[in-house]
Amino acid sequence: MERATGSSPVAPTSINMDINTLRHSCSHVMAQAVKELWPQVQLGIGPSIEDGFYYDFAKPEPFQDEDLAKIEQKMQEIIQKDTPFIREELSKPEALKLFKKLKEDYKIALIQEIPEEKVSIYKTGKDFIDLCRGPHLESTGKIKAFKLLSVAGAYWHGIETNPMLQRIYGTCFETQQELDAYLKNLEEAKLRDHRKLGPALEFFDIYQQEAGAGLVFYHPKGALLRTIIEDYEKKEHLRRGYQMVITPHIMQAGLWQTSGHYEYYKENMYIIKIEDKEFVLKPMNCPGHILIYKSKKRSYKELPIRFFELGTVYRQEKAGVLHGLLRVRGFTQDDAHIFCTPEQLKEEIKNIIDFVFETMQVFGFKEVGVELSTQPQKFIGSLEDWQQATLALEEALKDKNLSYDINAGEGAFYGPKIDIKLKDALKRSWQCATIQCDFSLPKRFNLSFVASDGKEKQPIMLHRVLLGSLERFMGALLEHYKGELPLWLAPTQVIVIPIKDSVQGYALKVKKALEDNSIRTETDSRNETLDKRIRNAELNKIPYSLILGEREEKENKVSVRKKGKGDLGAIPLVEFVEQIKEEINRKGGG
């Protein structure tokens, strides 16, 4: 959670050395350093964030990379002086007068937004003053290990019509050892960046200039990877009693008014006028599944009903938050909605949890984090329904003996939710699976079923995804494996490399034998050296290369090279086919 400077004042009686306080204090020191180097710069805000901090500055000329080294040097000087952080409270008129004198327009705007009559400021050194609620460390000397990382543009308050400020990102840790480990991890993360791996491996591209930002184009290999994931999901859902449905990409706005999305989510929706009627390019799939449920009278004997759709949705995201496959404007969810009785609710939640964990294991993610997100400030439905829904989720987690964190106020507007975040090879968390418990939409859409006593009753609705956005999951998958996908997921599982033209016929025979056993195979017969072709297979992260010469043809064998393990020697073709089929069927990952 961000701690924004310039918000309502806090009156700390003692300072605890927690990581947020440390990073917030380091952000403050960075602002002081920038002001000493460029006195005309105006200050924005400087919160601590996950893994670090940032500060926004209004500076006519852009910061250059070499400026970060200058700022770091000045910060070291401030830290070495071990100057105390001194907190004072001022009335709003006093604060406005002070920051007008300092010519800090953004701080003045922040003061005017504060509802309290008093605000807090912090002083360090002879001249530096910042509007800030704190808390801070006792003195600058407590900061031991920090690093400035990058510069980016940021609109004031995140609103595109506001001025563009310059944001400097940094990080800070209690020890140099922790900082070094984090920076090493950061370098490794750059090597795993799916935005580089995806195009390099010819999986996907985003043609921002030609087609628009946040819209993904899957190349043949990426489309094949996505198809493999989708086929696995369809099979597993059908095995668990889900029914496949498909709903339109565009529906009338009235549906979204009934669901509440029009009121609570309108800024993220694409709204289109057709023949004087408003239509919405669907941002989620639930209203469509509700209409299918309502298409006929339902009996308690049918429940639970589980509808599943690989549904493509569209959300109006600001350009500044788009990020490769992780944040896009059009994406596909492995979306399901379960309609059940109150008696079935907890068991359905537990079944979904089991499904999530089994799926993550299959894709090679062995660690997850769990959060329970509760009622937000803006919500629909009754407090009693929210309490029942939250209790059902909590009890399911406890029955499964899962530890979880409470994410207060972060539920969906129609119900509380469980978020299950997978952890990748670098221990980074990725939001994927979500289970939302909803009493509200069944009421708003007048859903019912005929109970055993012949009376109509209202079902409870569970919204859930396993992988979440397929785009985001594929981005996480590429970064987790550094592009070296496990065999069952690799678009090309084997590449056949004939040493010379005289064995081309044998190469075709090997390729056919593999394809007859549903093993995805390519042949590289280019007029290049053997070493170059082997190197190319390595760069394309193909799990197996089969090197074929006259000896292999004569003995009906293949010389096997495995990615990351090198030459495994020559084995009979039939034996290789059986071995690779067994490895594919095991699924899972490293």
Beta strands, then each sheet from edge to edge (+ up, - down):
strand 1: 42-43
strand 2: 48-49
strand 3: 52-58
strand 4: 86-91
strand 5: 118-124
strand 6: 128-131
strand 7: 145-155
strand 8: 164-173
strand 9: 204-205
strand 10: 217-218
strand 11: 243-244
strand 12: 250-252
strand 13: 270-274
strand 14: 277-281
strand 15: 305-314
strand 16: 330-340
strand 17: 367-373
strand 18: 405-407
strand 19: 417-423
strand 20: 429-438
strand 21: 449-450
strand 22: 456-457
strand 23: 460-469
strand 24: 494-498
strand 25: 521-523
strand 26: 544-548
strand 27: 557-562
strand 28: 566-572
sheet 1: 1+ 3- 2+
sheet 2: 1+ 3- 8+ 7-
sheet 3: 4+ 5- 6+
sheet 4: 9+ 10-
sheet 5: 11+ 15+ 16- 23+ 20- 19+ 17- 18-
sheet 6: 12+ 14- 13+
sheet 7: 21+ 22-
sheet 8: 25+ 24+ 26+ 27- 28+
end
